[in-house]
């Protein structure tokens, strides 16, 4: 049955507690908390001003489903507009940006008490519509909101296996099945990190983790294997390794100095994907080495020796050319250069012995 278009009182409309745009810290059952979130983080003041000046645009009805009590409806699509309407009708008093809201109320030409709503029979019907509109369509959600939405939709899809479920979801939202699989896997991994206390230990909230970076990372097979993702589905995380997952979240999302993570931006995941294949390189990261330093070990012992010798030669040559310009050299500098000479001699002896053994 096609959805019915009706005009409903704003006072009979409720927020959607499962709204994918709401972060976990916001109680979706608390209308005041939801409204404050929209005020602080979703440019609600601008939307309020528009409705207050021009009235409600009837070309964009709210998408609603009947509540169990039969007297009210839950708004599945249009919660930000609903927040604006409830503030304009003064059904809800703001706990944030009170002066800005009060100014709009004083100057408002329009305070709609009834709005057009498209009434669906069940939430699942709305979710299918939203899939295209907000994931691949004209009003895209952010990456984490998309993931929350897909996770909700995934519970409604009954399929023989994960691959088939991903194909069904991809068809519904106009995407590709591998993209759906990666989003769902990333979302479940994020929840795993929360449930296992990893986020709490690292003083992170789910919203602190750039979700697009998370899905980019697990797209590298070596990173997925390091974490313990077996690639067979999006729900069963029984193979995930907690210690390695903690390491990954620590290096990828915990900002050491409040500004930058150990891995850095998404371009460095290519380097990290190489590093995780070498135990020595991983151990170096755990002991505090930079990603660049760990990457040297990822090249293998022989390549690491050659790179380090090359760097040492370059540093010594640069120091030698600077001697004539340097003032204030001390006995400590002489002692350091002597130690450097002895270390170089020892390294030369080790390489010579290695060659003699191989030639025997």
Secondary structure as UniProt FT lines:
FT   STRAND          4..9
FT   HELIX           10..12
FT   STRAND          13..14
FT   TURN            17..18
FT   TURN            20..21
FT   TURN            24..25
FT   TURN            28..29
FT   HELIX           31..41
FT   HELIX           44..54
FT   TURN            58..59
FT   STRAND          62..66
FT   TURN            68..69
FT   STRAND          73..77
FT   HELIX           79..88
FT   TURN            89..90
FT   HELIX           98..107
FT   STRAND          114..120
FT   HELIX           123..131
FT   HELIX           132..136
FT   HELIX           143..154
FT   TURN            155..156
FT   HELIX           162..173
FT   HELIX           177..195
FT   TURN            196..197
FT   HELIX           198..201
FT   TURN            202..203
FT   HELIX           206..208
FT   HELIX           211..218
FT   HELIX           221..227
FT   TURN            238..239
FT   HELIX           242..253
FT   TURN            256..257
FT   HELIX           266..268
FT   HELIX           269..275
FT   TURN            276..277
FT   HELIX           279..286
FT   TURN            287..288
FT   HELIX           291..298
FT   HELIX           301..322
FT   HELIX           323..325
FT   HELIX           331..359
//
